[in-house]
């Protein structure tokens, strides 16, 4: 019996764009080559002021609400979702995905190059196990394709204090890809640079926290899914190449502010009550240590970013409490097999800061994670 398009789960690639015409010109051609039988492509524009929309129109994209939104000359339909302003990564995707129906979403950064067969291995993995809520491909550096890329590498982990790191990247040290992390494995979080997620579950579990604007929102979402006993995976049989820092450079004080603020908020929302209280205090102390390092390096703007992040976090606590309560309800309501037991795989039971700076462990393998991955 022959298979048809309808025999495959529907997949929607959704690229969020803000003044990224250059990236769209460079990387959309690789996306066009994606091979999957039941695919659609969306570019959600976050109020761009450049020529992004004009470029997409020339490329044959149709506005989603257009009466002539057919794409008969294309292998798959291509649509524009026009948002009136820049809502950031988190809320921009929340608003855009309300207009997209698909079994699976692929949230793809505009600065990512893909290979033709990057979709099928991930969908196959997720179709075989309904407990898998989200998955990422192996993410490597677009400028040097031998290296892993900072934003995801071969799957994301967090430590006991909520600090993220990856298979293939700890802090700013990225490893060369020698196939050492080519096994499909359960992790703690999947990168927002190329995030596969079940469409219905994204909405049921509350989507991204729009107040994050950008950075850490995918970890917050994955943590919520883990609390609901879902699995987060990496499938290195799929591979993409990411520029990184396309919107905010690594050294940007704005990026530092978002990372410090959102990381504290994420811990507040997702940790168990008593654990959250002491972890937050430890995090504040460690943020102070980071401030001293910035002072020694003369990065005074980043010190201001930490202070601003702490003020916004503390003033936002009433709102964080409401979110914490709301997310608890969603986690219980939509938990896998109604068993809201948190899945701890992907959490390092020690401090990654101590391991890296004091123990000089600069690669994931040096952490000896295989003996620890099921521990708290």
LODO-817105 format. One line per field, with one value per residue: residue in one letter; x, y, z of N, C-alpha, C in turn. Coordinates in pm, whole numbers, plus 32768, in hexadecimal, padded with zeros to 4 digits. Layout:
N
res: c(A	...)
n.east: c(X	...)
n.north: c(Y	...)
n.up: c(Z	...)
ca.east: c(X	...)
ca.north: c(Y	...)
ca.up: c(Z	...)
c.east: c(X	...)
c.north: c(Y	...)
c.up: c(Z	...)
//
This chain:
376
res: c(X	X	X	X	X	X	X	X	X	X	X	X	X	X	X	X	X	X	X	X	X	X	X	X	X	X	X	X	X	X	X	X	X	X	X	X	X	X	X	X	X	X	X	X	X	X	X	X	X	X	X	X	X	X	X	X	X	X	X	X	X	X	X	X	X	X	X	X	X	X	X	X	X	X	X	X	X	X	X	X	X	X	X	X	X	X	X	X	X	X	X	X	X	X	X	X	X	X	X	X	X	X	X	X	X	X	X	X	X	X	X	X	X	X	X	X	X	X	X	X	X	X	X	X	X	X	X	X	X	X	X	X	X	X	X	X	X	X	X	X	X	X	X	X	X	X	X	X	X	X	X	X	X	X	X	X	X	X	X	X	X	X	X	X	X	X	X	X	X	X	X	X	X	X	X	X	X	X	X	X	X	X	X	X	X	X	X	X	X	X	X	X	X	X	X	X	X	X	X	X	X	X	X	X	X	X	X	X	X	X	X	X	X	X	X	X	X	X	X	X	X	X	X	X	X	X	X	X	X	X	X	X	X	X	X	X	X	X	X	X	X	X	X	X	X	X	X	X	X	X	X	X	X	X	X	X	X	X	X	X	X	X	X	X	X	X	X	X	X	X	X	X	X	X	X	X	X	X	X	X	X	X	X	X	X	X	X	X	X	X	X	X	X	X	X	X	X	X	X	X	X	X	X	X	X	X	X	X	X	X	X	X	X	X	X	X	X	X	X	X	X	X	X	X	X	X	X	X	X	X	X	X	X	X	X	X	X	X	X	X	X	X	X	X	X	X	X	X	X	X	X	X	X	X	X	X	X	X	X	X	X	X	X	X	X	X	X	X	X	X	X	X	X	X	X	X)
n.east: c(8054	803F	80CA	8044	8045	7FA1	7FCA	809B	80FF	80A4	8185	8200	82E3	834E	83C8	843E	8460	851A	8578	8629	867A	876B	87BF	86E4	86FC	87EC	87CA	86C9	86C5	8738	8678	85A2	85EA	85A5	853C	8413	82DC	81E6	81D5	81E7	8242	8285	82C1	82D1	82AE	833D	82E6	83A2	8484	8523	8563	84E9	83DF	83A0	8462	8410	8318	836A	83E0	830C	826B	8130	8047	7FB4	7EA3	7E4A	7D6F	7DC7	7E74	7EF7	7FEC	803A	810A	81DA	829E	823B	8157	8193	8197	815A	814C	80E2	8147	80F7	81BD	8303	8304	83BC	8472	83E7	82CF	8293	829A	81CB	80E7	80F2	80DE	7FDE	7F58	7F98	7F64	7FC6	8049	8149	8224	833D	8417	84E0	860B	865E	8762	87CC	8856	87E5	87E3	8777	86EF	86A2	85BA	851E	85A7	8581	8469	8424	8494	83F6	82F8	8304	8301	821B	8245	830D	832F	83B5	84CC	861B	86FB	8857	8926	89FE	8B19	8AF0	8BB6	8C9C	8C95	8CF2	8CD8	8C0D	8AE6	8A9B	898E	88ED	8977	89AF	88C6	881F	8871	8839	88C4	88CE	8888	87FA	888A	88CA	8963	8A09	8A19	8B3E	8B70	8BDC	8BA3	8C56	8CF6	8D0F	8CFD	8DB3	8D0A	8D20	8C84	8C49	8B62	8A8A	89B2	8854	87AE	8713	86E3	86F2	8697	8635	86BA	864B	8699	866E	8570	84AA	835D	8233	8109	8003	8043	80F3	8047	7F93	8032	8074	811E	822D	82BB	8257	82BC	83C9	8442	853B	862D	866F	8565	851F	8592	8505	8406	843A	8483	838F	8303	8398	8356	8255	8280	82D4	83B3	84E0	85A4	86D6	872F	882E	884B	87D2	883C	88A3	891A	897F	898D	8988	8961	88DF	8818	884D	8991	8A8B	8B17	8A70	89E5	88D0	8887	8906	8871	876E	87A8	87FC	871A	8643	8699	8692	857E	851B	8578	84E9	83E2	83D9	8464	843A	838B	8424	8525	8547	855B	8657	8701	86E0	8758	8861	8897	8889	896B	8A33	8A09	8A67	8B76	8BAA	8B8B	8C6D	8D34	8CF7	8D36	8E4C	8E96	8E57	8D5B	8C72	8B6D	8AED	8AE2	8A23	8951	8923	88CD	87E4	8754	8728	8689	85A2	8553	8511	8446	838E	832C	821F	818D	8219	81D3	80C3	80DA	8166	80A7	7FE1	806A	8099	7F9B	7F6C	803B	7FEB	7EF5	7F2D	7FE9	80C0	8021	7F8F	803A	80DA	81F7	8331	841E	8564	8641	875C	87AF	88BD	8947	89F2	8AB9	8AEB	8B8A	8C50	8CC0	8D28	8DC9	8E63	8E95	8EF7	8E72	8E27	8DA4	8C7F	8C89	8D4D	8CC8	8C61	8B58	8AB0	8A99	8A07	891B	8816	87F0	8791)
n.north: c(7F88	80DA	8204	8342	84AD	84E7	8414	844A	84F6	864D	875A	8892	8982	8A98	8BCF	8CD5	8E26	8F51	906D	8FDC	8FBA	8F84	8E8D	8DEF	8DF4	8D6A	8C6F	8BFF	8B76	8A7A	8A15	89FB	8914	884A	8703	866F	85CC	8647	8770	88C8	8A21	8B3B	8C95	8D61	8EAA	8F99	90AE	912C	922A	922F	91AF	90B8	904F	9099	9007	8EFF	8EF8	8F08	8E12	8D6E	8D3A	8D33	8E09	8D98	8DC1	8DFD	8DFA	8D75	8C9E	8BC1	8ACB	8A43	8A22	89E0	88F7	88E1	899F	8AFE	8BFC	8D4A	8DD3	8EF2	8FBC	90D7	9163	9151	9048	8FB5	8E7C	8DB9	8E0A	8E4F	8D59	8CD9	8D6B	8D47	8C2F	8BFA	8C16	8B44	89FD	88BB	876F	875E	885F	890A	89DB	8ABD	8B6C	8C96	8CA3	8BAB	8A9A	8983	881D	874F	8664	8686	8682	858F	84C5	8528	853E	8431	83C4	8445	83EF	82E3	82DE	8351	83DC	848D	85DB	86B4	86FE	8720	8758	86FF	8811	88DE	89BC	8ABD	8B53	8ABF	8989	88AA	88C1	88B6	897B	8A92	8ABA	89C7	88E4	8790	8755	87C6	87F9	8835	88B2	8876	896E	89E2	8A41	8A4B	8967	88AA	8773	8770	887C	894D	8A5F	8B56	8AB3	89F3	88B1	87EC	8737	85ED	8518	84BE	84EB	8474	83D3	83A7	843C	8468	85A8	86DD	87D3	885B	890A	8A52	8AAA	89EE	8957	8843	87FA	8771	87E2	880A	87E5	88B4	8991	8937	891F	8A1D	8AB3	8B97	8C6C	8DA3	8E8A	8E64	8EBD	8E8A	8D81	8C72	8C25	8B37	8A78	8A9B	8A4C	893E	88DB	88EA	882B	874A	873D	86E5	85E2	85A4	8550	85E7	85FB	85C0	859D	853D	84D5	857F	86B8	880A	895A	8A72	8BD3	8C83	8D7A	8E2B	8EEB	8F65	8FAE	8ED7	8F61	902D	911E	9126	9021	8F9F	9007	8F99	8E87	8E69	8ECA	8E2A	8D29	8D1E	8D43	8C5F	8B91	8BD5	8BA5	8A91	89E0	8907	8975	89A2	8964	8A20	8B12	8B0C	8AE2	8BCA	8C8C	8C32	8C55	8D6D	8DB7	8D41	8DD4	8EC5	8E86	8E65	8F6E	8FE1	8F6B	8FE3	90E7	90D5	90A6	918E	91B0	926A	92AB	91B7	9180	9239	91C1	90D8	9146	91CC	90EE	9061	9118	9124	901B	8FFA	90BE	904B	8F6F	8F48	8F1B	8E3C	8D7E	8D57	8CEB	8C03	8B72	8B55	8AC2	89D8	896A	8938	8880	87A7	876F	8729	8664	8552	8423	8462	847B	853D	853D	85BA	85A4	855F	8534	85AE	866C	86EA	8684	8720	884D	88FE	89D8	89BC	88CB	891A	8A08	89D3	88BE	88A3	8829	8821	87AF	86FA	85E3	85C3	85EA	84FC	84A2	83C9	8322	83BD	8427	83DF	843B	8526)
n.up: c(8000	7FA6	8035	8098	80AA	8184	8229	82C7	83F3	841D	83EC	844B	83F7	84A2	848D	8545	8508	851C	8492	83F2	82E7	825F	82CD	827F	8167	8150	81CF	81A3	80A6	80E7	8192	80E4	8062	8108	814A	8170	8182	81D5	8203	826A	824F	830E	8339	8440	8470	853E	854D	849C	8423	8349	81FD	8205	81E1	80DB	8053	8091	8011	7F07	7EFB	7EE4	7FBE	8062	8106	822D	825A	8164	804A	7F74	7FB7	7F51	7EFC	7E15	7D66	7DFD	7EC1	7FBB	8089	80C6	81AD	822C	836B	83F2	84F1	85BE	864C	86F2	87B4	8836	885D	88FA	892E	882B	87A2	8832	87DE	86C9	86A9	86F3	860C	8570	850B	854E	856F	85CE	8630	85AD	8632	85AE	85A1	84E6	8499	8458	83AE	82FA	82B4	819E	81FA	8306	83A1	83AE	8456	855C	8576	8554	863F	8704	86C0	8700	8812	88E4	89CB	89A7	899C	892C	8853	87D8	86C2	8683	86B8	8613	85DB	84F3	847E	84A4	845C	84DB	85E5	8710	8756	8826	887B	88D2	8860	887E	890D	8A35	8B8F	8CF3	8E29	8F91	8FF2	8F2B	8E51	8CF8	8C0C	8B07	8A4C	89C2	89E3	8AE0	8B9F	8AFD	8A6A	8954	88C0	87CE	86D5	86D5	86B0	87AA	8836	87B5	87E8	8805	890A	8A4A	8AD3	8B93	8B33	89F6	88E3	8887	8791	86CD	86F7	871D	8763	87EF	8763	87DE	88E8	8922	893A	8A00	8AE7	8B1D	8A7A	8A26	8B24	8B04	8B79	8B8C	8AA8	8A0D	8A13	8AE4	8AE3	8A60	8B03	8BF0	8B93	8B4C	8C47	8CCA	8C37	8C7C	8D89	8D6D	8D31	8C31	8B1F	8AAD	8990	88D2	8781	86D9	85D9	8534	84B7	84D8	848B	8539	854A	862D	872E	868A	86B0	87AB	880D	88AA	8971	89BB	8A9B	8ABB	8A7F	8B53	8C29	8BF1	8C05	8D16	8DA4	8D3C	8D77	8E91	8EB2	8E34	8EDD	8FC5	8F72	8F39	8FE6	9107	922E	932A	92DB	9214	92A5	932C	9256	91BC	9264	9264	9156	9142	91D2	9134	904C	90A6	90BB	8FAD	8F64	8FDB	8F3E	8E48	8E8F	8EB5	8DB3	8D3D	8CD2	8CF5	8CAA	8CAC	8DBA	8E0A	8D83	8E1A	8F0E	8EBB	8E60	8F4F	8FE0	8F3B	8F4A	9060	9082	8FE0	9064	90D4	8FE5	8F88	9046	900E	8F0E	8F49	8FD8	8F14	8E4F	8EDB	8EE7	8DD4	8D9F	8E3D	8DC7	8CBD	8CC8	8C6A	8C41	8D21	8DFA	8EAE	8EED	8F17	8E14	8E35	8D96	8CF3	8D9D	8E48	8F73	9005	902E	8F0C	8EF0	8FB8	8F5D	8E67	8E8C	8F73	8F72	8E75	8DA2	8C64	8B95	8B2F	8B49	8C0A	8CF4	8D3F	8D14	8CDC	8DB9	8E5F	8DF8	8E3B	8F35	9038)
ca.east: c(8000	8090	80AE	8026	806A	7F4F	7FF8	8107	80D3	80C0	81F4	820A	835B	8328	843E	841F	84BE	8519	85E2	868B	8679	87E9	87BC	8680	8738	885A	87AC	864D	86DA	874D	85F7	8551	8613	857A	84ED	83B1	8264	8171	821F	81C7	82A9	8252	831A	8286	82FF	832B	82E8	8422	848C	8578	851B	84CB	835E	83AB	84B1	83BD	82B3	83AE	83FC	8290	821D	80AC	8017	7F60	7E15	7E2D	7D0C	7E10	7EE3	7F1C	8079	8037	8189	823F	8297	81E8	812A	81EA	8142	818A	80F8	8113	812B	8100	8232	8363	82DA	8425	846D	8385	8245	8283	8272	8146	8081	80F8	80B4	7F4C	7F26	7FD1	7F33	801B	8066	81CB	8264	83CE	843A	8565	8646	8677	87F2	87EE	885D	87BB	87FF	86F8	86AA	86AD	853A	84EA	85DA	8545	83DB	8420	84AE	8385	8283	8313	82F1	81C2	8272	836C	82E6	8407	854B	866E	8767	88DE	8938	8A8C	8B38	8AE9	8C36	8CFF	8C3A	8D2C	8CC0	8B85	8ABE	8A7B	88FE	88B0	89DA	896C	8863	8832	8865	8848	8900	8878	885E	87B1	88E1	88C7	89D9	89E2	8A75	8B8D	8B8A	8BCF	8BBA	8C79	8D4E	8CCA	8D51	8DB2	8CB3	8D63	8C23	8C44	8ADB	8A31	8943	87D6	87AE	86BB	872A	8696	8658	8655	86D8	85E9	86CC	8633	8521	8437	8304	81AA	80BC	7F9A	807E	8129	7FDC	7F59	808B	8081	8178	829D	829E	826A	8308	8458	8469	8598	8691	8644	84D7	8510	85B5	848F	839D	8463	847C	8300	82E1	83D6	8304	81DF	82AF	82F4	8440	851F	860A	872A	8741	88A1	8841	87AD	88A8	8894	898C	8947	89E8	898B	8972	88AD	87CA	889B	8A17	8AA8	8B4A	8A10	89AD	8842	8881	8929	87FC	8704	87D3	87FA	8690	85F0	86C8	8658	84ED	8507	858A	847A	8366	83DB	8497	83E1	8384	8492	85A1	854E	8583	86E7	8748	86DD	87BE	88E4	88A5	88A6	89F8	8A85	89FE	8AC5	8BFC	8BB5	8B9E	8CFA	8D80	8CE1	8D82	8ED9	8EAB	8E32	8CD9	8C1C	8AE2	8AB5	8AC1	89A1	88EE	8902	887E	8760	8711	86FB	8619	852A	8528	84CF	83C9	8331	8308	818D	8165	8255	8184	804A	8102	818B	802A	7F9E	80B6	8084	7F1A	7F7E	8090	7F9A	7E87	7F5A	8059	80BF	7FDD	7F60	809E	812F	8274	8396	8484	85E1	86AF	8792	87D7	893C	892A	8A5B	8AC6	8B3D	8BED	8CC0	8D00	8D6E	8E30	8EBB	8EBC	8F31	8E2C	8DFD	8D57	8C0F	8CB2	8D9E	8C6E	8C3A	8AC8	8A65	8A7D	89BF	88AD	8794	87EE	8763)
ca.north: c(8000	8152	8268	83C8	8518	84E1	83A6	847F	8564	86D0	87A2	891E	89CE	8B23	8C23	8D5B	8E83	8FE0	90B1	8F74	8FA2	8F47	8DFF	8DAC	8DE1	8D0A	8BE9	8BC4	8B11	89F4	89EA	89D0	888E	87E9	8696	8631	85C6	8694	87E1	8952	8A7E	8BBE	8CF9	8DBF	8F24	8FDF	913E	9156	92AB	921F	9182	9029	902B	90A6	8F94	8E86	8F00	8EE4	8D83	8D23	8D25	8D70	8E2B	8D27	8DE3	8E23	8DA7	8D2A	8C65	8B3F	8ABE	89CE	8A13	89BE	8871	88EE	8A2B	8B5C	8C68	8DB4	8E02	8F78	8FF1	9169	919B	90EE	900F	8F5F	8DEF	8D6B	8E30	8E49	8CD0	8CBD	8DA6	8D0B	8BA3	8BF6	8C19	8AD2	8979	884D	870B	8783	88DD	8919	8A67	8AC3	8BF2	8CC1	8C98	8B1C	8A4E	88F9	87BC	8724	85F8	86A2	867A	8508	847B	8559	8517	83A0	83AF	8474	839B	8262	82EA	83C2	8426	84F4	8657	8710	86C4	8777	8717	872B	889A	88FE	8A46	8AD3	8B8C	8A55	8918	883E	88DF	88C6	8A07	8AB5	8AB2	8943	887C	870E	8741	881C	87CD	889D	887F	887A	89F7	8A12	8A77	89F4	8946	884E	870D	87B2	8908	8978	8AF0	8B85	8A52	8995	8842	87BD	86C3	8574	84AB	848E	84FC	8454	837E	83E7	8431	84C1	8618	872E	8839	885E	8993	8A9D	8AC7	898C	890E	87F3	87E9	874D	885E	8817	87EB	893B	89E9	8904	8931	8AAC	8AF7	8BDE	8CDC	8E18	8EF0	8E4B	8F02	8E31	8D3A	8C18	8C01	8AAB	8A27	8AA7	89F7	88B2	88BA	88D4	87AA	86E4	8734	8699	855B	858F	8546	8643	85A9	85F1	8538	856A	84AA	85FC	8716	8891	89B2	8AED	8C45	8CAA	8E08	8E76	8F5D	8FA6	8F73	8E94	8FC1	9099	9130	9103	8F8F	8F7C	9028	8F37	8E06	8E6A	8ED8	8DB8	8CB2	8D23	8D2F	8BD3	8B41	8BF6	8B6A	8A01	898F	88EE	89EE	89B6	8964	8AA0	8B7E	8B0F	8AEE	8C57	8CD4	8C0B	8C95	8DFB	8DC0	8D23	8E48	8F28	8E5B	8E88	8FFE	8FFC	8F46	904D	915C	90BC	90AB	9213	91AA	92AF	92A6	9137	918D	927A	915F	9081	9194	91DF	906C	9041	9170	90F9	8F9A	900C	9105	8FF5	8EF7	8F2E	8EDF	8DB7	8D25	8D35	8C90	8B84	8B2C	8B31	8A58	895D	8934	8902	880A	873A	8751	86EF	860A	84D6	83B5	8498	845C	85B4	8529	85FD	8553	85A3	8516	8627	86CA	86CC	8694	8770	88D4	8905	8A42	897E	8867	895C	8A66	8997	8837	88AB	87CE	887A	8763	86B2	855B	85C6	85ED	8472	84B1	834C	82EA	841E	8467	83C2	8470	85AF)
ca.up: c(8000	7F9D	809B	8066	8104	81FD	827E	831B	8449	83E3	8428	8423	841C	84BE	84A1	8579	84C9	853B	8447	83CF	8256	8237	82F1	822B	80E3	8156	8203	8172	803F	8121	81C8	8071	803A	816E	8112	81CA	812D	8203	823C	8248	827C	8336	8373	8494	8475	85BD	8539	8462	83DD	82D4	8185	8213	81A7	8049	8025	809A	7FA7	7E8A	7F03	7ECF	8039	8067	818B	8256	8250	80DA	8005	7F0E	8003	7F1B	7ED9	7DBE	7D21	7E60	7EF9	8032	8097	810B	81DA	8282	83D9	840E	8576	85B1	868F	8720	8833	8869	8836	8945	8910	879B	8780	886B	8789	8644	86A9	86FC	8584	8527	8533	851F	85D6	8606	860D	85B4	8646	8570	8596	845D	847C	845C	8331	8311	824B	8163	8241	8395	83E7	83C1	84CB	85D9	8577	856C	86CD	8753	86A2	8741	88A3	8900	8A43	897B	8981	88DB	8829	8786	8677	86A8	8688	8605	85BA	8464	8450	84AA	8467	852B	8672	8742	8767	88B1	889B	88C9	8844	886D	8978	8AA9	8C1A	8D59	8EA4	9008	9009	8EB7	8DE8	8C83	8BBB	8A9C	8A1A	895C	8A06	8B6B	8B9E	8A76	8A2B	88FD	8899	8744	86C4	86A5	86BB	8834	886C	8745	8812	882B	899B	8A95	8B0E	8BE5	8ADF	8968	88BA	883A	870B	8673	8759	86F4	87D5	87CA	8758	8842	896E	8935	8969	8A7C	8B59	8B36	8A1F	8A62	8B7C	8AB1	8BC1	8B7E	8A2D	89C8	8A65	8B4F	8ADA	8A3B	8B79	8C47	8B5A	8B59	8CD6	8CE6	8BFB	8CD0	8E02	8D47	8D16	8BA5	8AFC	8A4E	894F	8864	8719	8688	854D	84F1	84D0	84A1	84A6	8570	8555	86BA	8748	8619	86DF	8815	8818	8928	89D3	89CD	8B22	8AB5	8A88	8BDC	8C7B	8BDA	8C3B	8DA9	8DD3	8D16	8DBD	8F18	8EA5	8E10	8F57	901E	8F40	8F20	9055	9178	9281	9388	928F	91CE	92FF	9345	91D6	9195	92B2	922F	90D4	9156	91FA	90BF	8FF3	90DC	9093	8F1F	8F5F	8FFB	8EC6	8DE6	8EBE	8E9B	8D22	8D0D	8C8C	8D55	8C7C	8CD6	8E49	8E0A	8D55	8E8B	8F6E	8E7F	8E5D	8FD7	9001	8EF4	8F81	90E1	9071	8F99	90B2	90D8	8F66	8F80	909B	8FC3	8EA2	8F87	8FF8	8E97	8E0E	8F28	8EBA	8D4D	8DA9	8E71	8D6B	8C3E	8CE1	8C1D	8C88	8DA0	8E61	8EB0	8F35	8EC6	8DD4	8E5A	8D3B	8CB6	8E05	8E88	9002	9044	8FF8	8E93	8F06	9000	8F07	8DF9	8EB6	8FD7	8F48	8DEE	8D47	8BF9	8B32	8B6B	8B6E	8C83	8D67	8D5A	8D24	8CCF	8E3D	8EB1	8DB4	8E77	8FBD	904D)
c.east: c(8058	8067	8097	8051	8020	7F78	8068	80CF	80F9	812C	81F5	828E	8330	83A6	8411	848B	84AB	8592	8651	8690	86F9	87EE	8758	86B9	87A0	882C	8727	8664	86F4	86CA	859C	8571	85E8	851E	8495	832A	81F2	81A2	81E3	8230	826A	82C8	82C0	82DC	82D9	8336	8369	8417	84E9	8523	84F6	8449	8361	83F9	845C	8351	82F0	83CE	837F	8243	8199	808A	7FAE	7ECC	7DEE	7DC6	7D4E	7E8B	7F07	7FAF	808C	80BC	81FA	8231	8240	81C5	8189	819B	8190	8121	8130	80E5	8147	817B	828F	833D	8348	8410	83F6	82F6	822C	8258	81E9	80D8	807E	80BD	801F	7F0C	7F57	7F9A	7F8D	802E	80E9	81F1	82FB	83EA	84CC	8596	8663	8709	8822	87EC	8839	87E6	877A	86AA	86A9	862C	8514	8523	859B	84B3	83CD	8433	8434	8308	828A	82F9	829B	81E9	82D6	831D	8331	848D	8597	86CE	87EE	88F5	89CD	8A9E	8B3B	8B6E	8CA7	8CB5	8C76	8D08	8C2B	8B68	8A88	89EA	88C5	8910	8993	8913	8884	881C	885E	8887	88A0	8845	8816	8805	88E3	8952	89AF	8A46	8AC1	8BA9	8B74	8BFB	8BE1	8CDC	8CFC	8D2D	8D4C	8D5B	8D01	8D06	8C11	8BB9	8A73	89BF	88C9	87C4	8749	8710	86C7	8650	868B	865F	8667	8619	8692	85E2	84AB	83DE	8279	8152	8055	7FD4	80BC	80BF	7FA4	7FAE	80AD	80E0	81F0	8269	82BE	82BB	839E	8493	84C6	85F9	8652	85B2	84C4	8534	8541	841F	83BF	845D	83EC	82D5	831E	8386	8286	8203	82BF	838C	8467	8597	8664	873B	87B2	88A3	880F	8814	888A	890C	8959	89B2	89F8	89A4	893E	885D	8814	8924	8A2F	8AD0	8AE9	89E1	8918	8832	88A2	88B2	878F	872A	87CC	876A	863D	8619	8690	85C2	84CD	8512	8513	83FB	8364	8410	842A	83F1	8400	8519	85B4	8585	861A	8738	874C	8749	884B	88FD	88C6	8938	8A53	8A7D	8A5B	8B54	8C13	8BCB	8C2E	8D52	8D70	8D32	8E16	8EFA	8E86	8DAF	8C6E	8B88	8AA0	8A96	8A39	8932	88C3	88AA	87EF	8710	86DA	8685	859A	84F7	84DB	844B	8360	8301	8271	815A	819D	8206	8105	806A	8123	810E	7FE4	7FE7	80A6	8002	7F28	7FD1	803F	7F2F	7EB7	7FD2	804D	8088	7FB0	7FBA	8100	81AB	82E4	8400	850A	8655	86D9	87B9	8856	892D	8993	8A59	8B20	8BA7	8C67	8D0C	8D58	8DE3	8E93	8EEE	8EF7	8EF3	8DEB	8DB5	8CE9	8C39	8D03	8D4A	8C41	8BA3	8A7B	8A43	8A26	8938	8824	8788	87B6	87D9)
c.north: c(807C	81B6	82EF	842D	850D	8471	83D3	84ED	85EA	8718	8831	8957	8A5F	8B71	8CAC	8DBB	8F10	9021	9051	8F55	8F5B	8EB2	8DB3	8D91	8D70	8C7D	8BAE	8B5F	8A85	89BD	89B8	8941	8821	8780	8658	8638	8624	8710	8866	89AB	8B06	8C16	8D5C	8E3B	8F79	9077	9173	91DD	92A3	91EC	90EE	9002	9033	9030	8F16	8E85	8ED9	8E4F	8D2D	8D01	8D71	8D97	8DC5	8D45	8E0E	8DC3	8D4F	8CEA	8BD9	8B3F	8A47	89B7	89EB	892D	886F	8982	8A7F	8BDA	8CD0	8DCD	8E8A	8FA6	9087	91A8	912C	90BE	8FBB	8ED0	8DA8	8D8E	8E32	8DBF	8CAD	8CEF	8D64	8C7E	8B92	8BF0	8BA4	8A50	890E	87EB	872D	880F	88C9	89AE	8A76	8B54	8C15	8CB2	8C07	8AE3	89BE	88A1	8787	86BF	860B	868A	85EB	84BF	84A8	8530	8481	8382	83D4	8420	8314	8267	8364	8411	8493	8570	86B1	86CE	872C	8723	8739	87B3	88BC	898D	8A5A	8B06	8B26	89D3	889E	884C	88DC	895A	8A1B	8A97	8A28	88D1	87F5	86EF	878C	87D7	8848	885F	8893	8906	8A34	8A52	8A18	89DC	88DA	87DC	874E	8845	8920	8A09	8B19	8B28	89F0	892B	882C	8741	8651	84FB	8478	849A	84DE	83F7	83D4	83D1	8491	852A	8668	8798	8830	88EF	89D3	8AC2	8A69	892A	88C7	87DE	87C5	87C9	886F	882A	8874	8997	89BA	8926	89C4	8AF8	8B35	8C46	8D5B	8E85	8EDB	8E9C	8EA9	8DF8	8CF2	8BE9	8B6F	8A4F	8A27	8A4C	8963	8884	889B	884D	8737	86D0	86E2	860C	853D	8584	85B6	85F9	85FC	857D	8567	8535	851C	8665	879C	88E4	8A3E	8B5A	8C6C	8D3E	8E60	8EF0	8FAC	8F63	8F38	8EF7	9032	90A4	910E	906C	8F61	8F95	8FBE	8EAF	8E01	8E71	8E5B	8D38	8CAC	8D06	8C9E	8B79	8B57	8BAC	8AD2	89AB	8974	895F	8A04	89B6	89EA	8B0E	8B80	8B19	8B80	8CA5	8CB1	8C4F	8D2A	8E10	8DA8	8D92	8EB8	8F07	8E7C	8F1D	9026	8FDA	8FB0	90CA	914D	90C4	9132	9217	91E7	92AC	9225	9135	91D0	921B	9102	90CA	91A8	915D	9048	9097	9142	9073	8FAD	9057	90B1	8F7D	8EE1	8EED	8E52	8D52	8CF8	8CD3	8C06	8B30	8AFE	8ABE	89D3	891A	88F3	8882	8792	870F	8705	8692	858A	8465	83DF	8472	84D0	85A6	8561	859A	859A	8587	8596	868F	8699	86E7	86E4	87FC	88D3	8972	8A0B	891D	88AA	89B0	8A2A	890D	8830	8846	8822	8833	8717	8627	8558	85CC	8562	8469	842F	830E	8344	8448	8449	83F7	84FC	8607)
c.up: c(8000	8009	8059	80CF	8188	825B	82DC	8376	840B	8433	83F1	8455	842E	84E2	84D1	8548	8500	84F9	841E	833C	8229	8256	829B	81A0	80E4	8174	81D6	8101	8075	8159	8158	8047	809D	8130	817F	8182	8155	824E	8210	8288	8297	835F	83BD	84A6	84EC	85A9	84FE	841D	8365	825F	818C	81CC	810F	800E	8025	802E	7F21	7E85	7EF4	7F4D	802F	80F6	81B2	8245	81C3	809E	7F9B	7F4C	7FD2	7EF5	7E7D	7D77	7D7E	7E8C	7F77	8044	80EB	812C	822C	82EE	8403	8498	8575	85F1	86BB	87AC	8874	883D	8877	891D	887A	876D	87B8	880F	8700	8643	86C2	8672	8530	8560	84F7	8591	861D	85D5	860C	85BF	861C	856A	8505	8435	8484	83CF	834E	829C	8215	81B7	82D9	83E3	840C	843B	854F	85E2	8590	8601	8721	873A	86E9	87D7	88C3	897D	8A1F	8952	8921	88BE	87D8	8733	86B6	8668	8688	85D4	8522	842D	8450	84C5	84AC	85BF	8693	8751	87F4	88D4	8881	88B4	882C	88E4	89F7	8B2E	8C75	8DD5	8F18	9027	8F90	8E4C	8D71	8C47	8B5B	8A8C	89A6	8977	8A9A	8B72	8B10	8A31	89D8	88CE	8801	873D	8684	86AA	8747	8873	8800	876A	8832	88C1	89D8	8ADB	8B63	8B93	8A51	893A	8869	87AF	86A3	86C8	8718	876E	87A3	87CF	87C5	88CD	8989	8970	89F0	8AF7	8B70	8ADC	8A66	8AC6	8B2E	8AF4	8BB6	8B0A	89D9	8A2E	8ADC	8B41	8AB3	8AAF	8BDC	8C16	8B6A	8BEB	8CFD	8CAF	8C4A	8D51	8DE7	8D16	8C81	8B93	8A9C	8A14	88F4	8803	86BB	85F9	84F4	8518	848D	84CB	84C6	8577	85E7	86CB	86D9	863F	8747	881C	88A3	8995	89F2	8A5E	8B28	8AC2	8B15	8C3A	8C6C	8C15	8CD3	8DDD	8DB7	8D5C	8E4A	8F13	8E88	8E8A	8FB5	8FF3	8F45	8F91	90BC	91DD	92D7	9341	9248	9227	9314	92C4	91A9	91E1	9283	91A9	90E2	917E	9182	9056	9021	90B8	8FFF	8F0E	8F7B	8F82	8E5A	8E0B	8E9D	8E06	8CE8	8CC1	8CE6	8D2C	8CA8	8D6B	8E58	8DDF	8DC6	8EEE	8F3A	8E7E	8EE7	8FFF	8FBB	8F27	9002	90D5	9028	8FE7	90BC	9057	8F5A	8FD4	9052	8F52	8ED9	8FA5	8F79	8E52	8E58	8EFE	8E30	8D4E	8DDA	8E0D	8CF0	8C4F	8C91	8C72	8D13	8E15	8E68	8F08	8EE0	8E95	8DE8	8DFC	8CF3	8D1C	8E4A	8F1D	904E	9008	8F7D	8EA1	8F4E	8FA8	8E9D	8E2A	8F1A	8FAC	8EBE	8D8E	8CDA	8B87	8B79	8B9A	8BEF	8D02	8D90	8D71	8D1F	8D56	8E92	8E77	8DEF	8F06	8FC1	9072)
//
